[in-house]
C-alpha cells in the first residue's frame, strides 16, 4: 500500500507545484477554457458527461414520444408535426421511414449516449478518485480526450439526424444486410455511414475512459484502501470498465467490416442477395457473423449499463438504511459472476436465427445462471432494508424503485433466456417490456439515485425535494403503467418495431391499450423535463449545502470540502482504516472510513 | 392550432408545479428541516405501501382486461406450441411466486422500517447461511426450468420426421413467396443469380434441374391439419423472420443461409374460427425481424385445411415451370416444354 500513498502524494506535489509556479498573484485562477471546456479535472469531466447525456436523453426521450404518437393514434393527424418535420410527417402523420428512424435513434441514443456515456461516464469519472482517495484519474489527459471523443461522436450522430435521407433506421442493432444495402432502406444510405463513424468515435471514447478507470482503481487507492474496503460503487464501475474494454473493440471490428461491405465492395456479411430486383455480386459472407460480433458487445453492454446503477443503488440503500450493505463480499462476488457470465451469453439473442440448437443449449444454461447472482443481489438489498432506519431522500426512493424494477424485469429474462419460450416470445412486445424495465428504466433509476445523491458534492447545493418526489412517483408509476401491459401484448405474439397494427387480424385488438401507453409515456416524459429543470435550476439557485457530510456517509468523497477544487483534498489525502459500511455499529450512527478502528470496537 | 394550445397548457402546468415546489422549500426552512424531513419520510413510506396495494390490484385488473386478448387462453395450434404453452405456465408460476414474495417484502420493508427516532438500525453485515440459502434455492428452481426448457428445445429443433411435407417460404421486401415441391417431393435447385421476377422466376429457380419442373408457387400457404410440415426458409434481400404466433413458432429468414422449422398443425382455420370466436380468424405470418420501412405490412397467410380441401386446392395449381414456358411459347416452339424433361431424364 505504501506505493499508492507515494503516488497520491506525488500527484499532490505536482498539483501544488503547479500552483506555486503560476499562482502567486492569481491563486487558482484558471481560464474559462481550461476550467469548463478542456478541463482535466475528473469532476468537471463527469459533469460534462452528465449534461451531454441529459441533452441526449431529452432528444432520445422525445423520439419515443413521437413514435408513441404514431402507435397510440395511428389514424389521427397532427398538422403541427408537418410544420416541424416537413416531408417526414406529411399530412401531419409520421411516415414509416420517419417512424423507423425514430425507433432506431431512440435505441442508439439511450443505450450508448445516455446510459453508457451519461451514466457510467459520469459516475466513473466523478466517484473513482473521490471514493478511492486520489487527486484525479491516472491520466487526466486521456480522461479529457475520452469526453471529447464522445463529444465528437455526438456531433456526428446529431448531424446524421439532419441528412436528407435521414439517420440510420434499421433498428439500433443495425443488422446487415438491411444496414449494408442503401437500396434496401433510406436509412441505410449516408445516415448509416454516419452512425458507424459516430460509433467508432464512441468506442474510442469508451476505451480511453475504461482503461483510465481500471488503472486508477488498481493503482491509485489511498493508504489503507485495500480492494476489499472499496465501496460497491467502485467495484461495480471496475467491472463495468473491464467489460467495456474487452467487448467494445469487438463491436468496432464489426462496424468496420460493415463499413467495408457498404463502401468497398467486400462480402463479410453479404451473400446471395437480390434487392429490389437487382442481383448483387456478393457471395460467401454471413449475415449471422455480424450478429455474433454485435452481441458479443451487445450483451455485455447491457451490464455495462446496469452494473454502475447496481453499485450506486447498493451505496444509497446502505447509507439511507443506516445499515451496512448486507453481504458485501457476496455482492462483490455476484458482480464478478455477472460480469463473467456477461461474456458467455451473447447468442441468447440469436436462438431463432438458425443457430445450432446444441450450441443454443449452452447459452440457455449460462443465461439462466445469471439469475443466481441477480437473486443474491436482490435478497441482499432486501436484507439491507430489513430492520433499517430508512430515510427517504430522493436518492433512496429511486434506489428502492430500482430494486422493484430490477426484480420485475429480471424475472421476465428467465422467460426469454429459455430458448423454448424464446421461440414464441422473441421480438415481440414481451422483449420490449423486459429490456425497458430491466436495463432501461432500472438503469435510469440508478442514475437518478446517483444524481440526487451526489448532486450536493457536484455543485455544493441540493436539488429541490418536492420536485424530486413528484419526479419519482410519476416515473415509477408511469414505468409500470407503460411496460406492464406490454407483456400482454407480447403474450399475444405482437411483433415489435411495427408502425401500424391495424391490418393484422392477430394484433389489431390492442388499439385502446396502445393509446393509453402513449398517453402515459408523454406524462412520464414531461416528468423527466421537470427533473432536468430541477437540475439546472438547483445548480444556480438550489439550497446551499452547509456541512461537508450532508448524508452522514462513510465514504471518502464526504471528507472533501463542500466545493472541492482540482485535487479534491486541500491537505493530505486521508488514510482509510475500515470498510465503507460501518453504519449503526456499536450504537454509532456512522463511522467514516477515515476513523481508526477503536480498541474495543466489535468485529463484524 | 390545438398543438400549440396543449403546449401552452403544459408550460403553464410546469410553472405551477415549480412554484409549489419552491414554496414548499421555503416552508421547510421555516418549519425546521428536521420536522420537514420526518413529515416527508412518513408520506413517502406510506406511498410505498399504497403503491404496493394499488400495484397488485392494478396487475390483477390488467390481467382481467387483457388476458382474453392474448394467446395464453387460446390453445396452441401446433403440438410444439402446446409444449411451449406448458413451459410458459411453469415459468409463470415460478416467477410469479418470486415476484410476489420479493415485491411485497420490498415495499413492506420500506413502509415498516421507515425512520423513527426511537429505532437504531440493526447492524447486520452478513450471514453466510442466508447467502447460501438464496444461492441454492434459485439454483434448484432454475435447474428445473433449464431441464424442461432444454428437453422441449431439443425435441423441437431435432430433424423433422421423414414423412413431413416440405414447403419452402421466401421473404423479400415486403412479402412472402411460397413454393411446394410437387409430386416428386423435391424442391428444385435455386441460384439467386437466375432471379428474374418479370419472367416468372421470382425465386431464382434453376429450370435446368428437372425436379423444379413440378414445383408449384403460391402466395398463400396451404397446410393439411394433423400433417407435419417442414418449412424451408429463405430470404432474398435482408433478414426477415417467419413469425407464426398461433403455432408458437418462429425462425429467421437469412439471405444465403436457408433455415428450417417443423411443426404439426392441430386445427384447421375453420376450427380456429370457432375456438377463438372470431369469424375473421386467419393464421397470419408476421415478419418478426426489422426489414425496412414496410416491415409492419409484411404479412403472409396460412390456410390449414383437411386433406381433401388441400388436394382440391393443389389440383388447381399449375407448376411454375409450365406457366413460364407457356408465357415464353410465342417465341419458342411449344414442343420445348416437353422436350426438357425428357432430356433431363436421359441425363
Interface residues (C-beta under 8 A of the other chain):
Chain A: X78 X79 X80 X96 X97 X100 X169 X170 X171 X173 X175 X176 X177 X178 X181 X184 X185 X186 X270 X271 X272 X273 X274 X275 X276 X277 X279 X283 X285 X286 X287 X288 X321 X322 X323 X324 X325 X326 X327 X328 X329 X330 X352 X353 X354 X357 X360 X361 X364 X365 X368 X369 X371 X372 X375 X376 X378 X379 X380 X382 X383 X385 X386 X387 X388 X389 X390 X391 X392 X397 X400 X403 X404 X407 X408 X411 X412 X414 X415 X418 X419 X420 X421 X423 X424 X426 X427 X428 X464 X465 X466 X467 X469 X470 X473 X476 X477 X480 X481 X484 X485 X488 X489 X491 X492 X493 X495 X497 X498 X499 X500 X501 X503 X504 X505 X506 X507 X509 X510 X513 X526 X529 X530 X533 X534 X537 X543 X581 X583 X584 X585 X586 X587 X604
Chain B: X3 X4 X10 X14 X17 X18 X20 X21 X22 X24 X25 X28 X29 X37 X40 X41 X44 X45 X47 X48 X51 X55 X58 X59 X62 X63 X66 X67 X69 X70 X71 X72 X80 X81 X83 X84 X87 X88 X91 X94 X95 X98 X99 X102 X103 X105 X106 X107 X109 X110 X113 X114 X115 X116 X119 X120 X121 X122 X123 X124 X125 X126 X127 X130 X131 X134 X135 X138 X139 X142 X145 X146 X148 X149 X150 X152 X153 X154 X156 X157 X158 X172 X173 X192 X193 X195 X197 X204 X236 X237 X238 X239 X241 X243 X245 X246 X248 X249 X250 X251 X252 X254 X255 X256 X257 X259 X260 X278 X280 X281 X282 X284 X286 X287 X288 X289 X290 X291 X292 X293 X294 X295 X296 X297 X299
